[in-house]
């Protein structure tokens, strides 16, 4: 379950530069041998390296020590002991502090910069989103918000649908056809209402996908009523007898989530390979992806592990470059540096673009670890 929201992340992304350093800390707060936290030794080593780097700037070093004290206090808190991971951001000079616990551990890391380092938190936010699960038949449905930890009922719907019976004394005829048509009309109305409810639920929280459970014919009919943006997010359909037993639903959903996550990378990488081969509806490489995002062309972003590369953003016209640049070639204003992956993720989420995080893809590595599937079928451009 997520313990932080998009608002937490946006607060960090909106932190102004030029107001002193920000220390970003990611820690694995689960314990070793029952008493010592994972984070203690790795972060001690990281802090020693930062002290050496700041040794010739006493003021910056003093500021760092103040932030480090605040971070250590947060990592030793009750909230940290109850979580498996913590992301802590401290900027004593500007009076800013934020600590967010996580149900999943972070890789231990300490970063000092003019702005918070948000990439690991963004990646965790994207990966830990749950699923919308619909259990439905012809006249009743339940919608759950589900993740690996279980399912929570968020909506339910039921409609009086005429029974599937034959008219007395007739094998088939006008009366029987009327009964059948009346029944189908009720089912259609019910499924349309369910599709609208699902559309609303999708917008109310962040989900990785949609799971449909029920009879095959019912699911095929219902999926055809979903708007395109939801139909494309159906990651799994499975036969499932109607039940309100929470344990049965939880057990089924846990297995479905494992399957969906395992197949997700393969699906998107196969599609990337196909589009690259056809040189159609794809952008590959950091600058090409940045331009496609800014032009509103991207339907899905595909991103590998953060290489720590530097991007430059113009302080005047806001142009973004996937490399270091002192001045903007368009308006000659100075550029400020930032993490490339953070800039790309910020653009993608700001435009409502679906983000796929993948690991170990030679296809993606040939394009510096980033590519995008375009919304329009057009030839790849330079």
NUTOR-60019 format. One record per residue (C-alpha): residue number from 1; residue in one letter; x, y, z. Coordinates in Angstrom, 3 decimals. Last residue first. Layout:
@n: NUM res: A xx: X yy: Y zz: Z .
...
END
This chain:
@n: 382 res: X xx: 15.385 yy: 12.649 zz: -36.407 .
@n: 381 res: X xx: 11.863 yy: 11.476 zz: -37.120 .
@n: 380 res: X xx: 10.297 yy: 8.057 zz: -36.721 .
@n: 379 res: X xx: 7.547 yy: 7.616 zz: -39.272 .
@n: 378 res: X xx: 4.037 yy: 8.399 zz: -38.097 .
@n: 377 res: X xx: 1.342 yy: 6.329 zz: -36.515 .
@n: 376 res: X xx: 0.054 yy: 8.637 zz: -33.803 .
@n: 375 res: X xx: 0.155 yy: 8.018 zz: -30.041 .
@n: 374 res: X xx: 3.875 yy: 7.455 zz: -29.982 .
@n: 373 res: X xx: 5.586 yy: 4.663 zz: -28.068 .
@n: 372 res: X xx: 8.528 yy: 6.144 zz: -26.217 .
@n: 371 res: X xx: 12.169 yy: 5.222 zz: -25.649 .
@n: 370 res: X xx: 14.801 yy: 5.477 zz: -22.914 .
@n: 369 res: X xx: 17.879 yy: 3.545 zz: -21.811 .
@n: 368 res: X xx: 20.548 yy: 5.233 zz: -23.919 .
@n: 367 res: X xx: 19.003 yy: 3.971 zz: -27.184 .
@n: 366 res: X xx: 21.059 yy: 0.775 zz: -27.482 .
@n: 365 res: X xx: 20.248 yy: 0.204 zz: -23.807 .
@n: 364 res: X xx: 16.558 yy: -0.164 zz: -24.706 .
@n: 363 res: X xx: 17.120 yy: -3.125 zz: -27.005 .
@n: 362 res: X xx: 19.630 yy: -4.630 zz: -24.560 .
@n: 361 res: X xx: 16.880 yy: -4.612 zz: -21.887 .
@n: 360 res: X xx: 18.002 yy: -5.322 zz: -18.329 .
@n: 359 res: X xx: 15.223 yy: -3.724 zz: -16.322 .
@n: 358 res: X xx: 11.987 yy: -2.032 zz: -17.296 .
@n: 357 res: X xx: 9.951 yy: 0.862 zz: -15.908 .
@n: 356 res: X xx: 6.830 yy: 1.536 zz: -18.027 .
@n: 355 res: X xx: 5.287 yy: 5.007 zz: -17.682 .
@n: 354 res: X xx: 1.810 yy: 5.988 zz: -18.992 .
@n: 353 res: X xx: 1.744 yy: 9.656 zz: -19.961 .
@n: 352 res: X xx: -0.460 yy: 12.090 zz: -18.026 .
@n: 351 res: X xx: 1.379 yy: 15.109 zz: -19.454 .
@n: 350 res: X xx: 2.804 yy: 16.130 zz: -16.073 .
@n: 349 res: X xx: 3.657 yy: 12.499 zz: -15.380 .
@n: 348 res: X xx: 5.744 yy: 12.294 zz: -18.556 .
@n: 347 res: X xx: 7.458 yy: 15.672 zz: -18.128 .
@n: 346 res: X xx: 8.402 yy: 14.903 zz: -14.506 .
@n: 345 res: X xx: 9.666 yy: 11.476 zz: -15.555 .
@n: 344 res: X xx: 11.869 yy: 13.041 zz: -18.251 .
@n: 343 res: X xx: 13.286 yy: 15.700 zz: -15.911 .
@n: 342 res: X xx: 13.990 yy: 13.142 zz: -13.185 .
@n: 341 res: X xx: 15.675 yy: 10.828 zz: -15.670 .
@n: 340 res: X xx: 17.973 yy: 13.652 zz: -16.858 .
@n: 339 res: X xx: 19.040 yy: 14.802 zz: -13.370 .
@n: 338 res: X xx: 19.428 yy: 18.567 zz: -13.308 .
@n: 337 res: X xx: 21.572 yy: 21.375 zz: -14.653 .
@n: 336 res: X xx: 20.650 yy: 25.012 zz: -15.085 .
@n: 335 res: X xx: 20.824 yy: 26.846 zz: -18.408 .
@n: 334 res: X xx: 21.764 yy: 30.494 zz: -18.981 .
@n: 333 res: X xx: 19.765 yy: 32.555 zz: -21.516 .
@n: 332 res: X xx: 20.967 yy: 32.677 zz: -25.139 .
@n: 331 res: X xx: 17.362 yy: 32.544 zz: -26.467 .
@n: 330 res: X xx: 17.344 yy: 29.537 zz: -28.798 .
@n: 329 res: X xx: 20.821 yy: 28.033 zz: -28.291 .
@n: 328 res: X xx: 20.305 yy: 28.064 zz: -24.496 .
@n: 327 res: X xx: 23.476 yy: 28.616 zz: -22.511 .
@n: 326 res: X xx: 25.718 yy: 26.417 zz: -20.377 .
@n: 325 res: X xx: 24.759 yy: 23.046 zz: -21.849 .
@n: 324 res: X xx: 25.092 yy: 19.577 zz: -20.344 .
@n: 323 res: X xx: 23.086 yy: 16.867 zz: -22.096 .
@n: 322 res: X xx: 19.471 yy: 15.802 zz: -22.734 .
@n: 321 res: X xx: 18.339 yy: 19.378 zz: -23.391 .
@n: 320 res: X xx: 15.155 yy: 21.004 zz: -22.073 .
@n: 319 res: X xx: 13.808 yy: 24.353 zz: -23.279 .
@n: 318 res: X xx: 12.290 yy: 26.355 zz: -20.402 .
@n: 317 res: X xx: 12.308 yy: 29.663 zz: -22.363 .
@n: 316 res: X xx: 14.154 yy: 31.639 zz: -19.673 .
@n: 315 res: X xx: 16.040 yy: 29.424 zz: -17.230 .
@n: 314 res: X xx: 16.874 yy: 26.967 zz: -20.025 .
@n: 313 res: X xx: 17.022 yy: 23.390 zz: -18.779 .
@n: 312 res: X xx: 20.084 yy: 21.159 zz: -18.920 .
@n: 311 res: X xx: 20.164 yy: 17.371 zz: -18.403 .
@n: 310 res: X xx: 22.793 yy: 15.310 zz: -16.609 .
@n: 309 res: X xx: 23.015 yy: 11.518 zz: -16.602 .
@n: 308 res: X xx: 22.717 yy: 9.488 zz: -13.397 .
@n: 307 res: X xx: 22.229 yy: 6.245 zz: -15.336 .
@n: 306 res: X xx: 18.679 yy: 5.794 zz: -13.946 .
@n: 305 res: X xx: 17.497 yy: 2.256 zz: -14.693 .
@n: 304 res: X xx: 15.449 yy: 1.756 zz: -17.905 .
@n: 303 res: X xx: 12.508 yy: 3.827 zz: -19.111 .
@n: 302 res: X xx: 9.700 yy: 3.135 zz: -21.563 .
@n: 301 res: X xx: 7.178 yy: 5.981 zz: -21.930 .
@n: 300 res: X xx: 3.714 yy: 5.220 zz: -23.292 .
@n: 299 res: X xx: 1.217 yy: 7.309 zz: -25.312 .
@n: 298 res: X xx: 3.682 yy: 9.970 zz: -26.423 .
@n: 297 res: X xx: 2.821 yy: 12.619 zz: -29.015 .
@n: 296 res: X xx: 2.068 yy: 15.586 zz: -26.731 .
@n: 295 res: X xx: 4.689 yy: 17.782 zz: -28.388 .
@n: 294 res: X xx: 6.637 yy: 18.124 zz: -25.148 .
@n: 293 res: X xx: 6.723 yy: 14.366 zz: -24.709 .
@n: 292 res: X xx: 7.883 yy: 13.820 zz: -28.316 .
@n: 291 res: X xx: 10.642 yy: 16.405 zz: -27.888 .
@n: 290 res: X xx: 11.865 yy: 14.793 zz: -24.660 .
@n: 289 res: X xx: 11.744 yy: 11.338 zz: -26.263 .
@n: 288 res: X xx: 13.914 yy: 12.472 zz: -29.186 .
@n: 287 res: X xx: 16.360 yy: 14.090 zz: -26.780 .
@n: 286 res: X xx: 16.696 yy: 10.985 zz: -24.597 .
@n: 285 res: X xx: 16.889 yy: 8.217 zz: -27.238 .
@n: 284 res: X xx: 14.164 yy: 6.440 zz: -29.172 .
@n: 283 res: X xx: 10.867 yy: 7.825 zz: -30.482 .
@n: 282 res: X xx: 8.293 yy: 5.429 zz: -31.923 .
@n: 281 res: X xx: 5.209 yy: 5.529 zz: -34.140 .
@n: 280 res: X xx: 6.904 yy: 3.830 zz: -37.127 .
@n: 279 res: X xx: 10.452 yy: 2.784 zz: -37.967 .
@n: 278 res: X xx: 9.066 yy: -0.713 zz: -38.779 .
@n: 277 res: X xx: 11.862 yy: -2.436 zz: -36.870 .
@n: 276 res: X xx: 11.697 yy: 0.201 zz: -34.141 .
@n: 275 res: X xx: 7.929 yy: -0.309 zz: -33.926 .
@n: 274 res: X xx: 8.227 yy: -4.076 zz: -33.575 .
@n: 273 res: X xx: 11.041 yy: -3.852 zz: -31.039 .
@n: 272 res: X xx: 9.059 yy: -1.376 zz: -28.910 .
@n: 271 res: X xx: 5.996 yy: -3.624 zz: -29.010 .
@n: 270 res: X xx: 8.065 yy: -6.595 zz: -27.853 .
@n: 269 res: X xx: 9.545 yy: -4.399 zz: -25.108 .
@n: 268 res: X xx: 6.071 yy: -3.348 zz: -23.924 .
@n: 267 res: X xx: 4.708 yy: -6.869 zz: -23.731 .
@n: 266 res: X xx: 7.835 yy: -8.400 zz: -22.226 .
@n: 265 res: X xx: 7.979 yy: -5.807 zz: -19.453 .
@n: 264 res: X xx: 4.343 yy: -6.396 zz: -18.484 .
@n: 263 res: X xx: 4.457 yy: -10.204 zz: -18.455 .
@n: 262 res: X xx: 5.974 yy: -10.588 zz: -14.984 .
@n: 261 res: X xx: 3.882 yy: -7.779 zz: -13.520 .
@n: 260 res: X xx: 0.635 yy: -9.234 zz: -14.843 .
@n: 259 res: X xx: 1.428 yy: -12.755 zz: -13.648 .
@n: 258 res: X xx: 2.300 yy: -11.618 zz: -10.112 .
@n: 257 res: X xx: -0.803 yy: -9.416 zz: -10.054 .
@n: 256 res: X xx: -3.034 yy: -12.295 zz: -11.191 .
@n: 255 res: X xx: -1.758 yy: -14.601 zz: -8.435 .
@n: 254 res: X xx: -2.407 yy: -11.998 zz: -5.759 .
@n: 253 res: X xx: -5.827 yy: -11.258 zz: -7.272 .
@n: 252 res: X xx: -7.002 yy: -14.863 zz: -7.024 .
@n: 251 res: X xx: -5.986 yy: -15.189 zz: -3.360 .
@n: 250 res: X xx: -7.540 yy: -11.844 zz: -2.448 .
@n: 249 res: X xx: -10.825 yy: -12.700 zz: -4.198 .
@n: 248 res: X xx: -11.099 yy: -16.056 zz: -2.465 .
@n: 247 res: X xx: -10.295 yy: -14.542 zz: 0.946 .
@n: 246 res: X xx: -12.829 yy: -11.728 zz: 0.471 .
@n: 245 res: X xx: -15.756 yy: -14.086 zz: -0.081 .
@n: 244 res: X xx: -18.321 yy: -12.126 zz: -2.095 .
@n: 243 res: X xx: -18.360 yy: -14.728 zz: -4.840 .
@n: 242 res: X xx: -19.336 yy: -14.968 zz: -8.485 .
@n: 241 res: X xx: -17.472 yy: -17.735 zz: -10.298 .
@n: 240 res: X xx: -14.271 yy: -16.575 zz: -11.972 .
@n: 239 res: X xx: -13.020 yy: -17.006 zz: -15.506 .
@n: 238 res: X xx: -9.968 yy: -14.788 zz: -16.072 .
@n: 237 res: X xx: -9.098 yy: -11.520 zz: -17.787 .
@n: 236 res: X xx: -5.741 yy: -9.795 zz: -17.278 .
@n: 235 res: X xx: -3.897 yy: -6.575 zz: -18.047 .
@n: 234 res: X xx: -6.885 yy: -4.414 zz: -19.010 .
@n: 233 res: X xx: -5.175 yy: -1.044 zz: -19.453 .
@n: 232 res: X xx: -5.848 yy: -0.735 zz: -23.190 .
@n: 231 res: X xx: -9.591 yy: -1.064 zz: -22.541 .
@n: 230 res: X xx: -9.338 yy: 1.798 zz: -20.068 .
@n: 229 res: X xx: -7.928 yy: 4.390 zz: -22.493 .
@n: 228 res: X xx: -10.200 yy: 3.063 zz: -25.239 .
@n: 227 res: X xx: -13.450 yy: 3.624 zz: -23.348 .
@n: 226 res: X xx: -14.929 yy: 0.414 zz: -21.993 .
@n: 225 res: X xx: -18.087 yy: -0.995 zz: -23.604 .
@n: 224 res: X xx: -16.285 yy: -3.749 zz: -25.523 .
@n: 223 res: X xx: -14.776 yy: -4.905 zz: -22.246 .
@n: 222 res: X xx: -18.274 yy: -5.640 zz: -20.926 .
@n: 221 res: X xx: -19.268 yy: -7.946 zz: -23.772 .
@n: 220 res: X xx: -16.033 yy: -9.910 zz: -23.629 .
@n: 219 res: X xx: -16.262 yy: -10.102 zz: -19.825 .
@n: 218 res: X xx: -19.819 yy: -11.463 zz: -19.885 .
@n: 217 res: X xx: -18.945 yy: -14.053 zz: -22.531 .
@n: 216 res: X xx: -15.933 yy: -15.248 zz: -20.517 .
@n: 215 res: X xx: -17.729 yy: -15.515 zz: -17.165 .
@n: 214 res: X xx: -16.164 yy: -13.405 zz: -14.405 .
@n: 213 res: X xx: -12.967 yy: -11.604 zz: -13.406 .
@n: 212 res: X xx: -11.585 yy: -8.485 zz: -15.096 .
@n: 211 res: X xx: -8.247 yy: -7.030 zz: -13.943 .
@n: 210 res: X xx: -7.388 yy: -3.398 zz: -14.677 .
@n: 209 res: X xx: -3.948 yy: -1.787 zz: -14.705 .
@n: 208 res: X xx: -1.154 yy: -0.046 zz: -12.874 .
@n: 207 res: X xx: -3.441 yy: 2.190 zz: -10.814 .
@n: 206 res: X xx: -3.205 yy: 5.779 zz: -9.556 .
@n: 205 res: X xx: -6.337 yy: 7.054 zz: -7.829 .
@n: 204 res: X xx: -9.649 yy: 8.837 zz: -8.505 .
@n: 203 res: X xx: -9.388 yy: 8.762 zz: -12.296 .
@n: 202 res: X xx: -9.677 yy: 4.979 zz: -12.550 .
@n: 201 res: X xx: -12.678 yy: 4.989 zz: -10.195 .
@n: 200 res: X xx: -14.589 yy: 7.364 zz: -12.487 .
@n: 199 res: X xx: -13.994 yy: 5.208 zz: -15.575 .
@n: 198 res: X xx: -14.946 yy: 2.117 zz: -13.587 .
@n: 197 res: X xx: -18.262 yy: 3.711 zz: -12.629 .
@n: 196 res: X xx: -18.923 yy: 4.574 zz: -16.270 .
@n: 195 res: X xx: -18.167 yy: 0.987 zz: -17.349 .
@n: 194 res: X xx: -20.484 yy: -0.320 zz: -14.613 .
@n: 193 res: X xx: -23.310 yy: 1.912 zz: -15.862 .
@n: 192 res: X xx: -22.778 yy: 0.637 zz: -19.393 .
@n: 191 res: X xx: -22.739 yy: -2.948 zz: -18.074 .
@n: 190 res: X xx: -26.101 yy: -2.487 zz: -16.322 .
@n: 189 res: X xx: -27.740 yy: -0.839 zz: -19.329 .
@n: 188 res: X xx: -26.520 yy: -3.638 zz: -21.596 .
@n: 187 res: X xx: -27.796 yy: -6.290 zz: -19.171 .
@n: 186 res: X xx: -31.204 yy: -4.600 zz: -19.007 .
@n: 185 res: X xx: -31.430 yy: -4.345 zz: -22.784 .
@n: 184 res: X xx: -30.410 yy: -7.992 zz: -23.125 .
@n: 183 res: X xx: -33.248 yy: -9.059 zz: -20.805 .
@n: 182 res: X xx: -35.834 yy: -7.039 zz: -22.704 .
@n: 181 res: X xx: -34.619 yy: -8.500 zz: -26.000 .
@n: 180 res: X xx: -34.948 yy: -12.040 zz: -24.632 .
@n: 179 res: X xx: -38.438 yy: -11.406 zz: -23.248 .
@n: 178 res: X xx: -39.534 yy: -9.824 zz: -26.524 .
@n: 177 res: X xx: -38.088 yy: -12.745 zz: -28.520 .
@n: 176 res: X xx: -40.015 yy: -15.185 zz: -26.311 .
@n: 175 res: X xx: -43.262 yy: -13.307 zz: -26.911 .
@n: 174 res: X xx: -42.710 yy: -13.138 zz: -30.677 .
@n: 173 res: X xx: -41.799 yy: -16.759 zz: -31.029 .
@n: 172 res: X xx: -39.648 yy: -19.543 zz: -29.791 .
@n: 171 res: X xx: -40.358 yy: -22.864 zz: -28.106 .
@n: 170 res: X xx: -43.700 yy: -21.569 zz: -26.840 .
@n: 169 res: X xx: -46.075 yy: -22.998 zz: -24.229 .
@n: 168 res: X xx: -44.934 yy: -20.681 zz: -21.456 .
@n: 167 res: X xx: -42.363 yy: -18.098 zz: -22.565 .
@n: 166 res: X xx: -38.792 yy: -19.343 zz: -22.103 .
@n: 165 res: X xx: -36.656 yy: -18.255 zz: -19.192 .
@n: 164 res: X xx: -33.436 yy: -16.213 zz: -18.833 .
@n: 163 res: X xx: -34.434 yy: -14.263 zz: -15.746 .
@n: 162 res: X xx: -35.177 yy: -10.576 zz: -16.072 .
@n: 161 res: X xx: -32.361 yy: -8.302 zz: -14.835 .
@n: 160 res: X xx: -32.794 yy: -6.335 zz: -11.602 .
@n: 159 res: X xx: -29.571 yy: -4.320 zz: -11.334 .
@n: 158 res: X xx: -26.614 yy: -4.495 zz: -8.961 .
@n: 157 res: X xx: -23.551 yy: -2.311 zz: -8.428 .
@n: 156 res: X xx: -20.635 yy: -2.280 zz: -6.037 .
@n: 155 res: X xx: -17.824 yy: 0.189 zz: -5.403 .
@n: 154 res: X xx: -14.576 yy: 0.602 zz: -3.451 .
@n: 153 res: X xx: -14.069 yy: -2.878 zz: -1.945 .
@n: 152 res: X xx: -10.474 yy: -3.207 zz: -0.711 .
@n: 151 res: X xx: -8.216 yy: -6.016 zz: -1.870 .
@n: 150 res: X xx: -5.066 yy: -7.604 zz: -0.468 .
@n: 149 res: X xx: -1.359 yy: -7.078 zz: 0.216 .
@n: 148 res: X xx: -0.199 yy: -7.751 zz: -3.345 .
@n: 147 res: X xx: -2.412 yy: -4.916 zz: -4.559 .
@n: 146 res: X xx: -6.128 yy: -4.376 zz: -5.025 .
@n: 145 res: X xx: -8.661 yy: -1.568 zz: -5.304 .
@n: 144 res: X xx: -11.878 yy: -3.548 zz: -5.748 .
@n: 143 res: X xx: -14.966 yy: -3.160 zz: -7.928 .
@n: 142 res: X xx: -17.988 yy: -5.415 zz: -7.349 .
@n: 141 res: X xx: -20.540 yy: -6.383 zz: -9.945 .
@n: 140 res: X xx: -24.119 yy: -7.549 zz: -10.307 .
@n: 139 res: X xx: -26.556 yy: -8.206 zz: -13.143 .
@n: 138 res: X xx: -24.895 yy: -10.194 zz: -15.939 .
@n: 137 res: X xx: -21.735 yy: -11.171 zz: -14.047 .
@n: 136 res: X xx: -18.905 yy: -9.141 zz: -12.589 .
@n: 135 res: X xx: -15.772 yy: -9.120 zz: -10.417 .
@n: 134 res: X xx: -13.817 yy: -6.004 zz: -11.395 .
@n: 133 res: X xx: -10.285 yy: -5.469 zz: -10.060 .
@n: 132 res: X xx: -8.610 yy: -2.084 zz: -10.254 .
@n: 131 res: X xx: -4.904 yy: -2.629 zz: -9.732 .
@n: 130 res: X xx: -2.291 yy: -1.276 zz: -7.343 .
@n: 129 res: X xx: 0.424 yy: 1.313 zz: -7.807 .
@n: 128 res: X xx: 3.668 yy: 0.151 zz: -6.271 .
@n: 127 res: X xx: 5.775 yy: 0.324 zz: -9.425 .
@n: 126 res: X xx: 4.923 yy: 3.934 zz: -10.354 .
@n: 125 res: X xx: 5.345 yy: 5.331 zz: -6.836 .
@n: 124 res: X xx: 8.543 yy: 3.328 zz: -6.371 .
@n: 123 res: X xx: 9.959 yy: 4.784 zz: -9.596 .
@n: 122 res: X xx: 8.983 yy: 8.316 zz: -8.580 .
@n: 121 res: X xx: 10.563 yy: 7.826 zz: -5.155 .
@n: 120 res: X xx: 13.782 yy: 6.483 zz: -6.702 .
@n: 119 res: X xx: 13.858 yy: 9.461 zz: -9.170 .
@n: 118 res: X xx: 13.209 yy: 12.240 zz: -6.604 .
@n: 117 res: X xx: 16.615 yy: 13.783 zz: -5.969 .
@n: 116 res: X xx: 15.630 yy: 16.991 zz: -4.197 .
@n: 115 res: X xx: 17.038 yy: 20.232 zz: -5.641 .
@n: 114 res: X xx: 20.304 yy: 22.150 zz: -5.274 .
@n: 113 res: X xx: 22.184 yy: 18.885 zz: -4.758 .
@n: 112 res: X xx: 23.373 yy: 16.440 zz: -2.093 .
@n: 111 res: X xx: 22.515 yy: 12.746 zz: -2.531 .
@n: 110 res: X xx: 22.577 yy: 9.904 zz: 0.031 .
@n: 109 res: X xx: 21.642 yy: 6.370 zz: -1.079 .
@n: 108 res: X xx: 20.595 yy: 3.052 zz: 0.412 .
@n: 107 res: X xx: 18.503 yy: 1.101 zz: -2.125 .
@n: 106 res: X xx: 14.905 yy: 1.563 zz: -1.067 .
@n: 105 res: X xx: 12.855 yy: -0.994 zz: 0.836 .
@n: 104 res: X xx: 9.167 yy: -1.587 zz: 0.041 .
@n: 103 res: X xx: 6.257 yy: -0.692 zz: 2.342 .
@n: 102 res: X xx: 7.428 yy: 2.908 zz: 2.189 .
@n: 101 res: X xx: 7.786 yy: 5.718 zz: 4.704 .
@n: 100 res: X xx: 7.918 yy: 9.393 zz: 3.616 .
@n: 99 res: X xx: 9.988 yy: 12.023 zz: 5.428 .
@n: 98 res: X xx: 9.846 yy: 15.685 zz: 4.390 .
@n: 97 res: X xx: 11.840 yy: 18.669 zz: 5.643 .
@n: 96 res: X xx: 12.152 yy: 22.258 zz: 4.410 .
@n: 95 res: X xx: 13.266 yy: 25.216 zz: 6.513 .
@n: 94 res: X xx: 15.181 yy: 26.869 zz: 3.679 .
@n: 93 res: X xx: 18.662 yy: 26.496 zz: 5.157 .
@n: 92 res: X xx: 17.722 yy: 23.201 zz: 6.815 .
@n: 91 res: X xx: 17.030 yy: 21.472 zz: 3.508 .
@n: 90 res: X xx: 16.098 yy: 17.869 zz: 4.364 .
@n: 89 res: X xx: 14.534 yy: 15.122 zz: 2.274 .
@n: 88 res: X xx: 13.905 yy: 11.637 zz: 3.672 .
@n: 87 res: X xx: 12.811 yy: 8.543 zz: 1.748 .
@n: 86 res: X xx: 12.227 yy: 5.597 zz: 4.056 .
@n: 85 res: X xx: 11.992 yy: 1.841 zz: 3.489 .
@n: 84 res: X xx: 10.631 yy: -1.279 zz: 5.147 .
@n: 83 res: X xx: 8.307 yy: 0.643 zz: 7.448 .
@n: 82 res: X xx: 7.473 yy: 0.089 zz: 11.127 .
@n: 81 res: X xx: 10.974 yy: 1.030 zz: 12.261 .
@n: 80 res: X xx: 10.858 yy: 4.172 zz: 10.128 .
@n: 79 res: X xx: 7.571 yy: 5.316 zz: 11.674 .
@n: 78 res: X xx: 8.971 yy: 4.671 zz: 15.172 .
@n: 77 res: X xx: 11.846 yy: 7.048 zz: 14.450 .
@n: 76 res: X xx: 15.510 yy: 6.168 zz: 13.944 .
@n: 75 res: X xx: 15.478 yy: 7.020 zz: 10.242 .
@n: 74 res: X xx: 13.834 yy: 10.373 zz: 11.011 .
@n: 73 res: X xx: 16.447 yy: 11.240 zz: 13.635 .
@n: 72 res: X xx: 19.217 yy: 10.274 zz: 11.200 .
@n: 71 res: X xx: 17.726 yy: 12.610 zz: 8.575 .
@n: 70 res: X xx: 17.490 yy: 15.574 zz: 10.944 .
@n: 69 res: X xx: 21.106 yy: 15.044 zz: 12.071 .
@n: 68 res: X xx: 22.229 yy: 14.783 zz: 8.436 .
@n: 67 res: X xx: 20.524 yy: 18.052 zz: 7.554 .
@n: 66 res: X xx: 22.420 yy: 19.880 zz: 10.277 .
@n: 65 res: X xx: 25.665 yy: 18.213 zz: 9.199 .
@n: 64 res: X xx: 25.069 yy: 19.293 zz: 5.585 .
@n: 63 res: X xx: 24.579 yy: 22.915 zz: 6.626 .
@n: 62 res: X xx: 27.858 yy: 22.857 zz: 8.558 .
@n: 61 res: X xx: 29.626 yy: 21.409 zz: 5.504 .
@n: 60 res: X xx: 28.096 yy: 24.054 zz: 3.228 .
@n: 59 res: X xx: 29.380 yy: 26.793 zz: 5.557 .
@n: 58 res: X xx: 32.807 yy: 25.207 zz: 5.898 .
@n: 57 res: X xx: 33.335 yy: 24.946 zz: 2.111 .
@n: 56 res: X xx: 36.750 yy: 23.345 zz: 1.526 .
@n: 55 res: X xx: 35.723 yy: 20.022 zz: 3.139 .
@n: 54 res: X xx: 32.530 yy: 19.720 zz: 1.078 .
@n: 53 res: X xx: 33.713 yy: 16.781 zz: -1.069 .
@n: 52 res: X xx: 35.368 yy: 15.097 zz: 1.917 .
@n: 51 res: X xx: 32.168 yy: 15.480 zz: 3.929 .
@n: 50 res: X xx: 30.194 yy: 13.967 zz: 1.031 .
@n: 49 res: X xx: 32.423 yy: 10.874 zz: 1.002 .
@n: 48 res: X xx: 32.041 yy: 10.433 zz: 4.765 .
@n: 47 res: X xx: 28.246 yy: 10.750 zz: 4.472 .
@n: 46 res: X xx: 28.118 yy: 7.950 zz: 1.891 .
@n: 45 res: X xx: 30.133 yy: 5.629 zz: 4.160 .
@n: 44 res: X xx: 27.856 yy: 6.349 zz: 7.123 .
@n: 43 res: X xx: 24.881 yy: 5.830 zz: 4.804 .
@n: 42 res: X xx: 26.044 yy: 2.319 zz: 3.885 .
@n: 41 res: X xx: 26.730 yy: 1.403 zz: 7.562 .
@n: 40 res: X xx: 23.372 yy: 2.436 zz: 9.061 .
@n: 39 res: X xx: 20.932 yy: 1.679 zz: 6.246 .
@n: 38 res: X xx: 20.434 yy: -2.029 zz: 6.834 .
@n: 37 res: X xx: 19.142 yy: -1.443 zz: 10.357 .
@n: 36 res: X xx: 20.669 yy: -3.311 zz: 13.277 .
@n: 35 res: X xx: 18.481 yy: -5.315 zz: 15.713 .
@n: 34 res: X xx: 16.937 yy: -8.548 zz: 14.448 .
@n: 33 res: X xx: 19.851 yy: -9.970 zz: 12.523 .
@n: 32 res: X xx: 19.639 yy: -7.102 zz: 10.024 .
@n: 31 res: X xx: 16.596 yy: -4.802 zz: 10.220 .
@n: 30 res: X xx: 14.343 yy: -3.315 zz: 7.542 .
@n: 29 res: X xx: 14.931 yy: 0.413 zz: 7.132 .
@n: 28 res: X xx: 16.383 yy: 0.293 zz: 3.619 .
@n: 27 res: X xx: 17.186 yy: 3.951 zz: 3.126 .
@n: 26 res: X xx: 16.887 yy: 6.751 zz: 0.605 .
@n: 25 res: X xx: 18.276 yy: 10.150 zz: 1.569 .
@n: 24 res: X xx: 18.018 yy: 13.446 zz: -0.272 .
@n: 23 res: X xx: 20.015 yy: 16.399 zz: 1.107 .
@n: 22 res: X xx: 18.895 yy: 19.723 zz: -0.342 .
@n: 21 res: X xx: 21.442 yy: 22.497 zz: -0.661 .
@n: 20 res: X xx: 20.873 yy: 26.219 zz: -0.441 .
@n: 19 res: X xx: 18.138 yy: 28.454 zz: -1.827 .
@n: 18 res: X xx: 19.238 yy: 28.573 zz: -5.491 .
@n: 17 res: X xx: 16.659 yy: 26.079 zz: -6.712 .
@n: 16 res: X xx: 12.967 yy: 26.131 zz: -5.846 .
@n: 15 res: X xx: 11.204 yy: 22.958 zz: -4.611 .
@n: 14 res: X xx: 8.431 yy: 22.145 zz: -7.085 .
@n: 13 res: X xx: 9.656 yy: 18.610 zz: -7.740 .
@n: 12 res: X xx: 9.549 yy: 17.861 zz: -4.017 .
@n: 11 res: X xx: 5.993 yy: 19.122 zz: -3.535 .
@n: 10 res: X xx: 5.033 yy: 17.247 zz: -6.712 .
@n: 9 res: X xx: 6.268 yy: 14.006 zz: -5.176 .
@n: 8 res: X xx: 4.271 yy: 14.474 zz: -1.991 .
@n: 7 res: X xx: 1.200 yy: 15.434 zz: -4.040 .
@n: 6 res: X xx: 1.572 yy: 12.284 zz: -6.153 .
@n: 5 res: X xx: 1.008 yy: 10.345 zz: -2.964 .
@n: 4 res: X xx: 2.881 yy: 8.671 zz: -0.152 .
@n: 3 res: X xx: 2.112 yy: 5.690 zz: 2.076 .
@n: 2 res: X xx: 1.346 yy: 3.436 zz: -0.887 .
@n: 1 res: X xx: 0.000 yy: 0.000 zz: 0.000 .
END
